[in-house]
Amino acid sequence: MSSSLDLLSQPHHDGSDLYVSNAAPRLGETVTLRVRVPHEADITAVHVRLTPDAEPVFVDAVVESVTDTETWWSAEVVCHNPVTNYRFILEGGPSGYAWLNGTGAHLRDVPDAADFRIVTYAAPPAWAGEAVVYQVFPDRFARSAAADERPTPEWAVPAQWEEPVDLGHDVIAWQLFGGDLDGVVERLDHLEKLGVNTVYLTPFFPARSNHRYDASTFAAVDPVLGGDEALSRLTEAAHARGMRVLGDFTTNHTGAAHEWFAKAQADETSDERGFYLWDEDGDYVAWLGVKSLPKLNYDSAELRRRVFDDADGVVRKWISGEHGLDGWRVDVANMTGRYRDQDHNQDIARQMRAAMAEARPDALLVGEHCHDFTRDAVGDGWHGVMNYAGFTRPVWTWLRDKGYAPKFLGSPLMVPRLGGVSVMETMREFTALVPFRTVQHSFNLVGSHDTTRVRTLVGEDARQVDAAAGLLFTMPGIPMMTYGDEIGMRGDFGEDGRRPMPWDESRWDHRLLDVYRGLIAARTSSVALREGGLRWVHASDDALVYLRQTAAETALVHVARAEHAPVTVSTAHLGGIEGARTAYGRDLAPGEGSMELVADGPEVSIWVWPNP
């Protein structure tokens, strides 16, 4: 039998409203910070260490309240800089001294990198905190009858909807199944029943590939998808249902067939020549050496004007107006503006954010980042990132099948299989290195159009997907699923996973569909699951248990990848569980002062109760 007492007896603070009085302060405002200190920690005094203008300053905390199990301390701090770094120094305990930062309590000095952070930048759009995102690859999601009337572009290799994806290198990017935006409109009922409220479209610009990351213009919607009018029909239909729609823009590169690149090659004196990077031999620089994707050069003021400042430029044009998009996901955002000694990346993120705020103040901006995002996601540029590093990879290491080890986005080694403690430590470390607001507005995902499908990742036991989905819909962040994950679609790697959505429901895993619906409903019904902080309760090889808490509500989440020994949780350390309801999974069975959490295989349980 394993106990969760050790984690629950540790001091705790996070960026939720239970611990921070104002998550969106203005510069110079005072914010009240609170820290929970269980009596077992034996702490006699608490101080906050700040670093205004990079110089350490200490503020004494005072006792706010005392319960049978813990003492709450609070302190008022001034947000003197746009980013306020802080940590707590705890007096007492086994050594008389400890630091508390985003990775927990430490009996030694630690770098500032994992300090808690409050930022004074404008807050992300309020609706994003409610978002459940569904990624659509337009060519493979749904095909309307209108698609039959459109000519096939000369670059394409046409395919019937039921044909397998051809993975041959001479075909893979050009096989066209004919999905279109009106097809998405026709399938919004499926998304609404699932509980989705945000549609994220991979690129819709004209291109010479089925993925369309090689745009030939940013001024129009690909006629193969139905053109500009089809995008307007989709946004109008989605908005009528209370849904949002996000686009996908490649700030880093264009396609080699782009109208700008054609002018750049034809005229070395043109403005467009300066839009691209060129090497010493006069050849153009391509993204990761892929010659169909010439890389943009943000030394060019004219490029920036056309991309960000021009009302008819890509960033503003498509999010403007009654039926405009509700924001952008930016492809390879972390690589934009970076080449050799050039690094405009964070400046570009800020410029794009400012342009979007002027055109559509409630637009969401999320940057793709496949690596360590912690230096790039302070909160003044992207509202959040695609959280591959701090969510996807640790989930993969926990749930990938013992007999199937995929590679992760170009890695030369297979993904290892690790226990729950490693998952907790990885998530905790990445979460600690950025403001909590960035964590809350980042896309959590168990896979995407670029990766192995989660159903393939976990092997033959489909219940392992339950565990993956449980983490997806209950951890801090915006859950993002790829089309077809909810019905068990498979794929060994990105392109293989881009199969046409099977609309023959006899081919669906309906048990899994019910799991996704149930977990989304649990999230939608709980403010703690949407907005709460994260307090770890237990981690072992096969089980993860954690609390999501706001000032109003607490949610206790138990995710298991296999049957495991009972986990004993002290109900006293939960602050009382009166009024608890089962939001998903097993009914709660508390005993005298504790409860035992059990699992007979991969499963998820969620219990929610109001705070006293």
Residue pairs with C-beta under 8 A, 6 or more apart in sequence:
1 565
1 566
1 568
2 538
2 540
2 565
2 566
2 567
2 568
3 567
3 568
4 537
4 538
4 545
4 567
4 568
4 569
4 570
5 568
5 570
5 573
7 536
7 537
7 538
7 539
8 38
8 537
8 569
8 570
8 573
8 574
9 38
9 40
9 41
9 573
10 38
10 41
10 104
10 105
11 35
11 36
11 37
11 38
11 41
11 43
11 88
11 90
11 98
11 100
11 105
12 35
12 36
12 535
13 19
13 33
13 34
13 35
13 36
13 88
13 100
13 116
14 102
14 116
14 436
14 533
14 534
14 535
15 23
15 116
15 117
15 118
15 435
15 436
15 437
15 439
15 440
15 533
16 23
16 436
16 531
16 532
16 533
16 549
16 550
17 23
17 531
17 550
17 551
18 34
18 532
18 533
18 549
18 550
18 551
19 33
19 34
19 35
19 36
19 533
20 31
20 32
20 33
20 34
20 118
20 436
21 31
21 32
21 33
21 34
22 29
22 31
22 32
23 118
23 123
23 436
23 437
24 120
24 122
24 123
24 437
25 31
25 79
25 118
25 120
26 79
26 120
27 79
27 80
27 81
27 82
27 120
28 78
28 79
28 80
29 78
29 79
29 120
30 76
30 77
30 78
30 79
31 76
31 77
31 78
31 79
31 84
31 118
32 74
32 75
32 76
33 48
33 61
33 74
33 75
33 76
33 77
33 86
34 64
34 72
34 73
34 74
35 46
35 61
35 72
35 73
35 74
35 88
35 100
36 70
36 72
37 43
37 46
37 70
37 71
37 72
37 73
37 90
38 69
38 70
38 573
39 69
39 70
39 71
41 90
41 92
41 93
41 105
42 92
42 93
42 94
43 71
43 90
43 91
43 92
43 93
44 91
44 92
45 60
45 61
45 90
45 91
45 92
46 60
46 61
46 73
46 75
46 88
46 89
46 90
46 91
47 58
47 59
47 60
47 61
47 75
47 88
47 89
47 91
48 58
48 59
48 61
48 75
48 77
48 86
48 87
48 88
48 89
49 56
49 57
49 58
49 86
49 87
49 88
49 89
50 56
50 57
50 58
50 59
50 77
50 80
50 84
50 85
50 86
51 57
51 85
51 86
51 112
51 115
52 78
52 80
52 81
52 84
53 80
53 81
58 89
59 75
59 76
59 77
60 75
61 73
61 74
61 75
61 88
62 73
62 74
62 75
63 71
63 72
63 73
64 72
64 73
64 74
65 71
65 72
66 72
67 575
68 572
69 572
69 573
69 575
70 573
77 84
77 86
79 118
79 120
82 119
82 120
82 121
82 380
83 117
83 118
83 119
83 120
83 378
83 379
83 435
84 117
84 118
84 119
84 120
85 112
85 115
85 116
85 117
86 115
86 116
86 117
86 118
87 99
87 100
87 101
87 112
87 115
87 116
88 99
88 100
88 101
89 97
89 98
89 99
89 100
90 97
90 98
90 99
90 100
90 105
91 97
93 107
94 107
95 107
97 107
98 105
98 106
98 107
99 105
99 106
99 108
99 109
99 110
100 106
101 110
101 114
101 115
101 116
101 432
102 114
102 115
102 116
102 428
102 431
102 432
102 433
103 110
103 114
103 428
103 429
103 432
104 428
113 374
113 432
113 433
114 429
114 432
114 433
116 432
116 436
117 378
117 434
117 435
117 436
118 435
119 378
119 379
119 380
119 435
119 437
121 379
121 380
122 357
123 437
124 364
124 383
124 384
124 437
124 440
124 441
125 327
125 361
125 362
125 363
125 364
125 383
126 362
127 244
127 326
127 362
127 364
128 364
128 383
128 441
128 478
129 440
129 441
129 530
129 531
130 197
130 524
130 530
131 197
131 198
131 244
131 364
131 478
132 195
132 196
132 197
132 198
132 473
132 478
132 479
132 520
132 523
132 524
133 196
133 198
133 199
133 200
133 246
133 443
133 478
133 479
133 480
133 481
134 191
134 194
134 196
134 198
134 199
134 200
134 480
134 481
134 483
135 200
135 202
135 448
135 449
135 480
135 481
135 482
135 483
136 184
136 199
136 200
136 201
136 202
136 483
137 179
137 202
137 211
137 449
137 482
137 483
137 498
138 179
138 180
138 181
138 184
138 201
138 202
138 204
138 212
138 225
139 176
139 177
139 178
139 179
139 210
139 211
139 498
140 177
140 179
140 210
140 483
140 498
140 499
140 500
140 501
141 179
141 183
141 184
141 187
141 483
141 500
141 501
142 179
142 180
142 183
142 184
142 186
142 187
142 501
142 503
143 161
143 177
143 178
143 179
143 180
143 183
144 180
144 182
144 183
144 185
144 186
144 226
146 180
146 182
146 226
147 178
147 179
147 180
147 182
147 183
147 226
148 178
150 178
150 180
150 223
150 224
152 158
152 176
152 224
153 176
153 208
153 224
155 174
155 208
155 209
156 174
156 175
156 176
156 210
156 224
157 166
157 171
157 174
157 175
157 176
158 176
158 178
159 166
159 175
159 176
159 177
159 178
160 177
161 177
161 178
161 500
162 500
163 177
164 499
165 172
165 175
165 495
165 496
165 498
165 499
166 172
166 175
167 495
167 496
172 495
173 209
173 210
173 211
174 208
174 209
174 210
175 210
176 210
176 224
177 210
177 500
178 224
179 225
179 500
180 224
180 225
180 226
180 230
181 201
181 204
181 221
181 225
181 226
181 230
181 231
181 233
181 234
182 226
182 230
182 233
182 234
184 199
184 201
184 234
185 233
185 234
185 237
187 503
188 237
188 238
188 241
188 243
191 199
191 243
192 241
192 243
193 517
194 486
194 513
194 516
194 517
194 520
195 516
195 517
195 520
195 521
195 524
196 243
196 481
196 520
197 242
197 243
197 244
198 243
198 244
198 245
198 246
198 326
199 234
199 238
199 243
199 244
199 245
199 246
200 245
200 246
200 248
200 329
200 480
201 245
201 246
201 247
201 248
202 211
202 212
202 213
202 248
202 449
203 211
203 212
203 213
203 215
203 247
203 248
203 249
203 250
203 331
204 212
204 221
204 222
204 225
204 231
204 247
204 248
205 212
205 215
205 216
205 217
205 218
205 220
205 221
205 222
206 212
206 215
206 216
206 217
206 220
206 221
206 222
206 223
206 224
207 213
207 214
207 215
207 216
207 222
207 255
207 257
208 214
208 216
208 255
208 257
208 292
209 255
209 292
210 498
211 449
211 498
212 222
213 250
213 255
213 293
213 331
214 254
214 255
214 256
214 257
214 258
214 292
214 293
215 250
215 254
215 255
215 258
216 254
216 255
216 257
216 258
216 259
217 258
217 259
218 249
218 254
218 313
218 314
219 312
219 314
219 317
220 227
220 228
221 227
221 228
221 230
221 231
225 231
226 233
231 318
232 323
234 245
235 245
235 323
235 324
235 325
236 322
236 323
238 244
238 245
239 245
239 323
244 326
244 327
244 364
245 325
245 326
246 325
246 326
246 327
246 328
246 329
246 364
246 366
247 318
247 319
247 325
247 327
247 328
247 329
248 328
248 329
248 330
248 331
249 314
249 315
249 328
249 329
249 330
249 331
250 330
250 331
250 332
251 296
251 307
251 330
251 331
251 333
251 336
251 337
251 348
251 352
252 287
252 295
252 296
252 331
252 332
252 333
252 335
252 336
252 337
253 286
253 287
253 293
253 294
253 295
253 296
253 332
254 260
254 261
254 293
254 294
254 296
255 261
255 292
255 293
255 294
256 291
256 292
256 293
256 294
258 294
260 272
260 275
260 276
261 272
261 275
261 276
261 284
261 294
263 270
263 272
263 273
264 270
264 272
264 273
264 275
264 276
264 284
265 284
267 273
271 300
271 302
274 297
274 299
274 300
274 302
274 303
275 296
275 297
275 300
275 302
275 303
276 284
276 285
276 294
276 295
276 296
276 297
277 284
277 285
277 294
277 295
277 296
277 297
277 339
278 284
278 285
279 285
284 294
284 295
285 294
285 295
285 339
286 292
286 293
286 294
286 295
287 293
287 294
287 295
287 332
287 335
295 339
296 303
296 336
297 303
297 339
297 342
298 304
298 336
298 337
298 342
298 344
298 347
298 348
299 342
299 344
304 348
304 351
305 313
306 313
307 313
307 314
307 315
307 352
308 315
308 316
308 351
308 352
308 354
308 355
309 316
309 355
310 316
311 317
311 320
311 359
315 328
315 352
315 355
315 356
315 359
316 355
316 356
316 358
316 359
318 324
318 325
319 325
319 326
319 327
319 328
319 356
319 359
319 360
319 363
320 359
320 360
324 359
324 360
325 363
326 360
326 362
326 363
326 364
327 356
327 360
327 363
327 364
327 365
327 366
328 352
328 356
328 363
328 364
328 365
328 366
329 366
329 367
329 368
329 386
329 443
330 336
330 352
330 365
330 366
330 367
330 368
330 382
331 368
332 368
332 370
333 349
333 367
333 368
333 369
333 382
333 385
334 345
334 367
334 368
334 369
334 370
334 371
334 373
334 376
335 345
336 344
336 345
336 348
336 349
337 343
337 344
337 345
337 347
337 348
338 344
338 345
345 376
346 376
346 380
346 381
348 381
349 365
349 367
349 376
349 380
349 381
349 382
350 380
350 381
352 365
352 381
353 365
353 380
353 381
353 382
353 383
356 363
356 365
357 363
364 383
364 441
365 381
365 382
365 383
366 382
366 383
366 384
366 385
366 386
366 441
366 442
366 443
366 478
367 373
367 376
367 377
367 381
367 382
367 384
367 385
367 386
368 385
368 386
369 376
369 377
369 385
369 386
369 388
369 389
370 386
370 388
370 389
370 409
371 388
371 389
372 389
372 430
373 385
373 387
373 389
373 390
373 430
373 434
374 430
374 433
374 434
376 382
376 385
377 384
377 385
377 434
377 438
377 442
378 434
378 435
378 438
379 434
379 435
379 437
379 438
383 438
383 441
384 438
384 439
384 440
384 441
384 442
384 443
384 477
384 478
385 438
385 442
385 443
386 442
386 443
386 445
386 448
386 480
387 430
387 439
387 442
387 443
387 444
387 445
387 477
388 409
388 445
389 430
390 426
390 427
390 429
390 430
390 431
390 439
390 442
391 427
391 430
391 442
391 444
391 445
391 471
391 475
391 477
392 444
392 445
392 446
392 447
392 451
393 408
393 415
393 426
394 418
394 422
394 423
394 426
394 427
395 423
395 446
395 468
395 471
395 472
396 406
396 408
396 415
396 446
396 457
397 415
397 416
397 417
397 418
397 422
397 423
397 426
398 417
398 418
398 419
398 420
398 422
398 423
398 467
398 544
398 561
399 454
399 457
399 458
399 464
399 467
399 468
399 561
400 406
400 415
400 417
400 457
400 458
400 459
401 457
401 458
401 459
401 460
401 461
401 464
402 417
402 459
403 459
404 456
404 457
404 459
405 414
405 415
405 416
405 417
406 414
406 415
406 451
406 452
406 456
406 457
406 492
406 493
407 413
407 414
407 415
408 415
408 451
409 450
409 451
419 540
419 541
419 542
420 539
420 540
420 541
420 542
420 543
420 544
420 561
421 539
421 540
421 541
423 539
423 544
424 536
424 539
424 544
427 475
428 536
431 439
431 476
431 534
436 476
436 533
439 476
439 477
440 476
440 477
440 478
440 531
441 477
441 478
442 477
442 478
443 477
443 478
443 479
443 480
444 471
444 472
444 475
444 477
444 478
444 479
444 480
445 472
445 479
445 480
445 481
445 482
446 454
446 457
446 468
446 469
446 471
446 472
446 481
446 485
447 453
447 454
447 457
447 482
447 485
447 497
448 480
448 482
448 494
449 482
449 494
449 497
449 498
450 494
451 493
451 494
451 497
452 491
452 492
452 493
452 494
452 497
453 482
453 484
453 485
453 489
453 490
453 491
453 492
453 497
454 465
454 468
454 485
455 462
455 465
455 485
455 488
455 489
455 490
455 509
455 512
456 490
456 491
456 492
456 497
457 468
458 464
458 465
458 468
461 601
461 602
462 488
462 509
462 511
462 512
463 601
463 602
463 603
464 561
464 602
465 485
465 488
465 512
465 515
466 512
466 515
466 602
466 603
466 604
467 559
467 560
467 561
467 602
467 603
467 604
469 515
469 516
469 519
469 604
470 519
470 557
470 559
470 603
470 604
470 606
471 544
471 559
472 479
472 481
472 519
473 479
473 519
473 520
473 522
473 523
473 529
474 519
474 522
474 523
474 529
474 548
474 555
474 557
474 559
474 604
474 606
475 534
476 532
476 533
476 534
476 548
479 520
479 523
481 516
482 497
483 489
483 501
484 499
484 501
484 502
485 516
486 512
486 513
486 516
486 517
487 502
487 507
487 508
487 509
487 510
487 512
487 513
488 508
488 509
488 512
489 497
489 499
489 501
489 502
490 497
490 499
491 497
491 498
491 499
502 508
518 584
519 584
519 604
521 584
522 529
522 583
522 584
522 606
522 608
523 529
523 530
524 530
525 583
525 608
526 548
526 553
526 555
526 583
526 606
526 608
527 550
527 552
527 553
528 548
528 549
528 550
528 552
528 553
528 554
528 555
528 608
529 548
529 555
529 557
529 583
529 606
529 608
531 550
532 547
532 548
532 549
532 550
532 553
532 554
532 555
533 548
533 549
533 550
534 546
534 547
534 548
535 546
535 547
535 548
535 549
536 545
536 546
536 547
537 545
537 546
537 547
537 556
537 569
538 544
538 545
538 567
538 569
538 597
539 545
540 564
540 565
540 567
541 564
542 560
542 561
542 562
542 563
542 564
542 599
543 558
543 559
543 560
543 561
543 564
543 567
543 597
543 599
544 557
544 558
544 559
544 560
545 556
545 557
545 558
545 559
545 567
545 569
545 597
546 556
546 557
547 554
547 555
547 556
547 557
547 574
548 554
548 555
548 557
549 555
549 611
550 611
551 611
552 610
552 611
553 608
553 609
553 610
553 611
554 574
554 575
554 577
554 608
554 609
554 610
554 611
555 583
555 606
555 607
555 608
556 569
556 574
556 577
556 606
556 607
556 608
557 604
557 605
557 606
558 567
558 585
558 597
558 599
558 604
558 605
558 606
559 603
559 604
560 599
560 601
560 602
560 603
560 604
561 602
562 599
562 601
562 602
563 599
563 600
563 601
564 598
564 599
566 596
566 597
566 598
567 596
567 597
567 598
568 594
568 595
568 596
568 597
569 594
569 595
569 596
569 597
570 593
570 594
571 577
571 590
571 593
571 594
571 595
572 593
575 611
575 612
576 609
576 612
577 588
577 590
577 607
577 609
578 609
578 612
579 609
579 610
580 588
580 607
580 608
580 609
581 607
581 608
581 609
582 588
582 605
582 606
582 607
583 606
583 607
583 608
584 604
584 605
584 606
585 603
585 604
585 605
585 606
586 598
586 603
586 605
588 595
588 607
589 595
589 596
597 605
